[in-house]
């Protein structure tokens, strides 16, 4: 359990590494009848992300902290790789 998770998402049970792209399994391709495509989804997400500071700043801080942690981890791994190569 993450004590910093925004309260509106506290009831969700996510995989421990849900935010790490490298730890996910590739999902099977499904038919997308009636759902939005990737471009539409990207536009919706980016529009909401643009105003999230005003609507839900705690969620943005939480997501930004996760991104910062992943970036630090990535930089450490890259530096270690470069040191070994």
C-alpha positions in Angstrom: 0.0 0.0 0.0 1.3 3.4 -1.0 0.5 6.1 1.6 1.0 8.9 -0.9 -1.6 7.6 -3.4 -4.4 10.1 -4.0 -7.5 9.3 -1.9 -9.8 8.9 -5.0 -7.6 6.0 -6.2 -6.9 4.4 -2.8 -9.5 1.6 -3.3 -7.8 0.4 -6.5 -5.5 -2.6 -6.4 -2.8 -2.3 -9.0 0.2 -4.4 -9.8 3.2 -3.4 -7.8 5.0 -2.1 -10.9 2.0 -0.9 -12.8 3.8 2.3 -13.9 7.0 0.5 -15.2 6.7 0.0 -18.9 9.3 -2.7 -18.9 7.5 -5.0 -16.5 4.2 -5.3 -18.3 3.2 -8.2 -20.4 2.0 -7.5 -23.9 -1.7 -7.8 -24.1 -3.5 -9.7 -26.9 -4.9 -7.6 -29.7 -8.7 -7.1 -29.4 -11.3 -5.7 -31.7 -12.1 -2.1 -30.7 -15.7 -1.7 -31.9 -17.0 1.6 -30.7 -14.0 2.6 -28.6 -11.7 5.4 -29.4 -8.4 4.9 -31.2 -4.9 5.6 -30.0 -4.8 9.2 -31.4 -8.2 10.1 -29.8 -7.1 8.6 -26.5 -3.8 10.5 -26.6 -5.6 13.8 -27.2 -8.0 13.1 -24.3 -5.2 12.2 -21.9 -3.0 15.2 -22.9 -6.0 17.6 -22.6 -6.7 16.3 -19.1 -3.1 16.3 -18.1 -2.8 19.9 -19.2 -5.4 21.1 -16.6 -4.8 18.6 -13.8 -2.9 21.2 -11.8 -6.3 23.0 -11.4 -8.5 20.0 -11.1 -6.5 17.5 -9.0 -3.0 18.7 -8.0 -2.4 15.8 -5.7 -2.8 13.3 -8.5 -0.3 15.3 -10.7 2.3 15.4 -7.8 1.9 11.7 -7.2 2.4 10.8 -10.9 5.3 13.2 -11.2 7.0 11.6 -8.2 6.6 8.2 -9.7 8.1 9.5 -13.0 11.0 11.1 -11.1 11.7 7.9 -9.3 11.7 5.9 -12.6 13.9 8.5 -14.3 16.5 8.3 -11.4 16.5 4.5 -11.6 16.9 4.7 -15.4 19.8 7.1 -15.1 21.6 4.9 -12.5 21.1 1.8 -14.7 22.5 3.7 -17.7 25.5 5.0 -15.8 26.2 1.5 -14.5 25.9 0.1 -18.1 28.3 2.8 -19.5 30.7 2.1 -16.7 30.8 -1.6 -17.6 31.0 -1.2 -21.4 
